[in-house]
Amino acid sequence: MRNFRTAIRNFALVDYTNLSILSIIFIFYLFSFGRSPHKITVPIILLGLYLFIFVLSWFRSKIKPSKLKNLIYLLYPVVFMFCLFETFFMILPYFNELRYDEILTNIDFNMFGVNPTVWIETWINPILTDFFYLLYSFYFPLPLFIIIWLLRKSMFKELEEAILMFLFTYYGAYIIYFFIPAEGPRFFLAELQNIPLDGWIISQPIRNLINFMEPNKLDAFPSLHAAITFTAVIVCFIHNKKQFYIFFPIFLGIFVSLIYCRYHYVIDGLAGIIWSVAACFFARKVYSKFNKNFYSSFG
């Protein structure tokens, strides 16, 4: 009991954020309970994630400021988000049986007069395919560049705020997935796509890895690739203008890769940008209001 109270007493804003999204997903699970064939597996995993938060909070409180403590605090949200996301295929399809691909496709068609993923086939060649798959995969480590830079500069409060901005971006998109599930053009428009995305070297391995790591295929809207990379751009603009001028062109390339690689509709990417701006604004407001009540977990 003492360890439990110690963990709660030493919660940081990141811990409360993770507990909040975990509780929301658990509520979604309860609503899907009658239709889900994963009645036992899901609560076991979610309970494990609850315990994970408490154990890590207690463990951090026992470690003096050090590189090890910083590393644990940085890796903990990554592990938590990955494990949480991996449960969605066991909850989302049974929480919401509707699919919004037709609506999203129509929005794209009304904006451009064509289906962008089909139109862009005129540009497909193996070199471009490898290039855009590489850009698409660069989304995963991209936030680490600014996070590591802030850590090396010992800008700990700015680092915590940046992590909160990324978490709000991720978790808001997670919630939207449950209410606007969509597979994306790689599935919905497959019959209209005439040219295969065959690269020379890296396209197929990257595609296989993504398929393996994303068992939930209903995560097209909004595009987290667009949202997270734009959040990285915002964080860079606030704290490191040099990185901003590097990352903004990369963001534009990643945005094009979403369409070229057929993972997203254009409206998915635009919604991702809008959500990124809203999430960053809200996260900064929350951090400025509550950070005085919580110690910095770095140092």
C-alpha positions as CSV (number, residue, x, y, z in Angstrom):
1,M,0.0,0.0,0.0
2,R,2.9,2.4,0.8
3,N,4.4,1.7,-2.6
4,F,1.0,2.4,-4.2
5,R,0.7,5.8,-2.4
6,T,4.3,6.6,-3.4
7,A,3.6,5.9,-7.0
8,I,0.6,8.2,-7.0
9,R,2.4,10.9,-5.1
10,N,5.1,10.9,-7.8
11,F,2.9,10.9,-10.8
12,A,3.9,13.3,-13.6
13,L,1.6,14.8,-16.2
14,V,2.6,12.1,-18.6
15,D,1.4,9.4,-16.1
16,Y,-2.0,11.1,-15.7
17,T,-2.2,11.4,-19.5
18,N,-1.5,7.8,-20.0
19,L,-4.0,6.8,-17.3
20,S,-6.6,8.9,-19.0
21,I,-6.3,7.4,-22.4
22,L,-6.1,3.9,-20.9
23,S,-9.3,4.5,-19.0
24,I,-11.0,5.8,-22.2
25,I,-9.9,2.7,-24.2
26,F,-11.2,0.5,-21.3
27,I,-14.6,2.2,-21.6
28,F,-14.6,1.5,-25.4
29,Y,-13.8,-2.1,-24.6
30,L,-16.9,-2.3,-22.2
31,F,-19.1,-0.9,-25.0
32,S,-17.7,-3.6,-27.4
33,F,-17.9,-6.4,-24.8
34,G,-21.0,-8.1,-26.2
35,R,-19.6,-8.4,-29.7
36,S,-15.9,-8.9,-29.0
37,P,-14.3,-12.4,-29.1
38,H,-11.4,-11.1,-27.0
39,K,-13.3,-10.7,-23.7
40,I,-10.4,-12.1,-21.6
41,T,-7.3,-11.0,-23.5
42,V,-8.1,-7.3,-23.6
43,P,-8.7,-6.7,-19.9
44,I,-5.6,-8.6,-19.0
45,I,-3.5,-6.4,-21.3
46,L,-5.1,-3.2,-20.1
47,L,-4.7,-4.2,-16.5
48,G,-1.0,-4.9,-17.2
49,L,-0.7,-1.4,-18.7
50,Y,-2.3,0.1,-15.5
51,L,0.3,-1.7,-13.4
52,F,3.0,-0.7,-15.8
53,I,2.3,3.0,-15.1
54,F,2.2,2.6,-11.4
55,V,5.4,0.5,-11.3
56,L,7.3,2.9,-13.5
57,S,6.2,5.8,-11.4
58,W,7.3,4.1,-8.2
59,F,10.6,3.0,-9.8
60,R,11.3,6.6,-11.0
61,S,10.8,7.9,-7.5
62,K,13.5,5.6,-6.2
63,I,16.1,6.6,-8.8
64,K,18.2,9.7,-8.3
65,P,18.5,12.1,-11.3
66,S,20.7,10.3,-13.8
67,K,21.0,9.2,-17.5
68,L,19.3,6.0,-16.6
69,K,16.2,7.8,-15.1
70,N,16.0,10.0,-18.2
71,L,16.2,6.9,-20.5
72,I,13.5,5.1,-18.6
73,Y,11.2,8.2,-18.8
74,L,11.8,8.5,-22.5
75,L,11.2,4.8,-23.3
76,Y,8.2,4.4,-21.1
77,P,5.7,6.3,-23.2
78,V,7.0,4.6,-26.4
79,V,6.5,1.1,-24.9
80,F,3.1,2.1,-23.4
81,M,1.8,3.6,-26.7
82,F,2.9,0.6,-28.7
83,C,1.2,-1.9,-26.4
84,L,-2.0,0.1,-26.2
85,F,-2.2,0.5,-30.0
86,E,-1.7,-3.3,-30.4
87,T,-5.0,-3.9,-28.6
88,F,-7.1,-1.8,-31.0
89,F,-7.8,-4.6,-33.4
90,M,-9.4,-6.5,-30.6
91,I,-11.7,-3.6,-29.6
92,L,-12.3,-1.1,-32.5
93,P,-14.1,-3.3,-35.1
94,Y,-16.6,-4.4,-32.4
95,F,-17.0,-0.9,-30.9
96,N,-18.0,0.6,-34.2
97,E,-19.1,-1.5,-37.2
98,L,-19.4,1.5,-39.5
99,R,-16.8,2.4,-42.1
100,Y,-16.2,5.9,-43.5
101,D,-14.0,5.2,-46.5
102,E,-16.7,6.0,-49.0
103,I,-17.3,9.4,-47.4
104,L,-13.6,10.2,-47.2
105,T,-13.1,9.1,-50.8
106,N,-15.9,11.4,-51.9
107,I,-14.4,14.3,-50.1
108,D,-11.1,13.8,-51.9
109,F,-12.9,13.4,-55.3
110,N,-14.9,16.5,-54.7
111,M,-11.8,18.5,-53.8
112,F,-9.7,17.4,-56.7
113,G,-12.0,15.8,-59.4
114,V,-9.9,12.6,-59.2
115,N,-8.9,10.0,-56.6
116,P,-5.4,11.3,-55.7
117,T,-4.0,7.8,-55.0
118,V,-5.1,6.7,-58.5
119,W,-4.0,9.9,-60.2
120,I,-0.5,9.8,-58.7
121,E,0.0,6.4,-60.4
122,T,1.3,8.3,-63.5
123,W,4.4,9.2,-61.4
124,I,5.1,5.7,-60.0
125,N,8.6,4.2,-60.6
126,P,10.8,1.9,-58.5
127,I,13.2,4.7,-57.4
128,L,10.3,7.0,-56.2
129,T,8.6,4.1,-54.5
130,D,11.6,3.3,-52.5
131,F,12.1,7.0,-51.7
132,F,8.6,7.5,-50.5
133,Y,8.5,4.3,-48.5
134,L,11.7,5.5,-46.8
135,L,10.1,8.8,-46.0
136,Y,6.9,7.2,-44.8
137,S,8.9,5.1,-42.3
138,F,11.0,8.1,-41.2
139,Y,7.8,9.2,-39.3
140,F,8.6,6.7,-36.6
141,P,11.9,8.0,-35.3
142,L,11.3,11.6,-36.3
143,P,10.1,12.9,-32.9
144,L,13.2,11.5,-31.3
145,F,15.4,14.0,-33.0
146,I,13.9,17.0,-31.2
147,I,13.3,15.1,-28.0
148,I,17.0,14.1,-27.8
149,W,18.1,17.6,-28.7
150,L,16.0,19.0,-25.8
151,L,17.4,16.4,-23.5
152,R,21.0,17.1,-24.4
153,K,20.4,20.8,-23.8
154,S,19.0,20.0,-20.4
155,M,15.8,21.8,-21.3
156,F,13.8,19.5,-19.1
157,K,10.6,21.4,-18.7
158,E,10.5,22.1,-22.5
159,L,11.2,18.4,-23.0
160,E,8.2,17.4,-20.8
161,E,6.0,19.8,-22.6
162,A,7.1,18.5,-25.9
163,I,6.4,14.9,-24.8
164,L,3.0,16.0,-23.7
165,M,2.3,17.6,-27.1
166,F,3.2,14.4,-28.8
167,L,1.1,12.3,-26.5
168,F,-1.9,14.5,-26.9
169,T,-1.5,14.3,-30.7
170,Y,-1.3,10.5,-30.6
171,Y,-4.1,9.9,-28.1
172,G,-6.6,12.3,-29.7
173,A,-6.1,10.5,-33.0
174,Y,-6.5,7.1,-31.2
175,I,-9.9,8.3,-29.9
176,I,-11.0,9.6,-33.3
177,Y,-10.2,6.2,-34.9
178,F,-13.0,4.6,-32.8
179,F,-15.6,7.1,-34.1
180,I,-14.4,7.4,-37.7
181,P,-12.9,4.0,-38.6
182,A,-11.5,3.8,-42.1
183,E,-9.2,1.4,-43.9
184,G,-7.7,3.9,-46.4
185,P,-7.3,3.8,-50.1
186,R,-4.9,0.8,-50.2
187,F,-7.9,-1.4,-49.4
188,F,-11.0,0.6,-50.4
189,L,-9.7,1.7,-53.8
190,A,-7.6,-1.4,-54.5
191,E,-9.8,-2.3,-57.6
192,L,-9.0,1.1,-59.1
193,Q,-5.2,0.9,-58.6
194,N,-3.6,-0.5,-61.7
195,I,0.1,-0.2,-61.0
196,P,1.8,-2.1,-58.2
197,L,4.0,-0.3,-55.8
198,D,7.2,-2.2,-56.5
199,G,10.4,-0.7,-55.4
200,W,13.9,-2.0,-55.9
201,I,15.2,-2.7,-52.4
202,I,13.4,-1.4,-49.4
203,S,9.7,-0.9,-50.3
204,Q,8.6,-4.5,-49.7
205,P,10.5,-5.0,-46.4
206,I,9.1,-1.7,-45.0
207,R,5.6,-2.6,-46.2
208,N,5.8,-6.0,-44.5
209,L,7.1,-4.5,-41.3
210,I,4.2,-2.0,-41.2
211,N,1.6,-4.7,-41.9
212,F,3.1,-6.8,-39.1
213,M,3.2,-3.9,-36.6
214,E,-0.3,-2.6,-37.4
215,P,-2.8,-5.3,-36.9
216,N,-5.5,-2.6,-36.6
217,K,-6.2,-1.5,-40.2
218,L,-8.9,1.1,-39.3
219,D,-6.5,3.9,-38.5
220,A,-6.6,6.0,-41.7
221,F,-8.5,9.1,-40.3
222,P,-6.9,11.3,-39.2
223,S,-3.4,10.5,-40.4
224,L,-1.0,10.2,-37.5
225,H,1.9,10.4,-39.9
226,A,0.8,13.9,-40.8
227,A,-0.2,14.8,-37.3
228,I,3.0,13.7,-35.5
229,T,5.4,15.0,-38.1
230,F,3.6,18.4,-38.0
231,T,3.7,18.3,-34.2
232,A,7.5,17.8,-34.6
233,V,7.6,20.8,-36.9
234,I,5.7,22.9,-34.3
235,V,8.0,21.8,-31.5
236,C,11.1,22.7,-33.7
237,F,9.6,26.0,-34.5
238,I,9.2,26.8,-30.8
239,H,12.6,25.6,-29.6
240,N,15.0,25.0,-32.5
241,K,14.6,27.1,-35.7
242,K,17.5,25.3,-37.5
243,Q,15.7,21.9,-37.1
244,F,12.5,23.5,-38.2
245,Y,14.0,24.5,-41.6
246,I,15.2,20.9,-42.0
247,F,12.0,19.1,-40.8
248,F,9.4,21.2,-42.6
249,P,10.5,19.9,-46.1
250,I,10.7,16.4,-44.7
251,F,7.1,16.9,-43.4
252,L,6.0,17.9,-46.9
253,G,7.7,14.8,-48.4
254,I,6.0,12.5,-45.8
255,F,2.7,14.1,-46.6
256,V,3.1,13.2,-50.3
257,S,4.2,9.7,-49.3
258,L,0.9,9.1,-47.5
259,I,-0.8,9.5,-50.9
260,Y,1.8,7.9,-53.1
261,C,2.0,4.8,-50.8
262,R,-1.8,4.6,-50.7
263,Y,-2.1,4.6,-46.9
264,H,-4.2,7.8,-46.7
265,Y,-6.7,10.0,-48.4
266,V,-5.7,13.7,-48.7
267,I,-8.4,14.6,-46.2
268,D,-6.8,12.3,-43.7
269,G,-3.5,14.3,-43.9
270,L,-5.3,17.6,-43.7
271,A,-7.3,16.4,-40.7
272,G,-4.0,15.3,-39.1
273,I,-2.5,18.8,-39.5
274,I,-5.6,20.4,-38.0
275,W,-5.6,18.0,-35.1
276,S,-1.8,18.5,-34.5
277,V,-2.3,22.3,-34.1
278,A,-5.3,21.7,-31.7
279,A,-3.4,19.1,-29.7
280,C,-0.3,21.2,-29.3
281,F,-2.3,24.2,-28.3
282,F,-4.3,22.2,-25.7
283,A,-1.2,20.4,-24.4
284,R,0.7,23.6,-23.9
285,K,-2.2,25.1,-22.0
286,V,-2.5,22.0,-19.8
287,Y,1.3,22.0,-19.1
288,S,1.4,25.7,-18.3
289,K,-1.5,25.3,-15.8
290,F,-0.4,22.1,-14.0
291,N,3.4,21.9,-14.3
292,K,3.8,23.9,-11.1
293,N,2.1,21.1,-9.3
294,F,4.3,18.3,-10.6
295,Y,8.1,17.9,-10.4
296,S,10.0,17.4,-13.6
297,S,10.8,13.8,-14.2
298,F,14.1,14.6,-15.9
299,G,17.3,15.9,-14.5
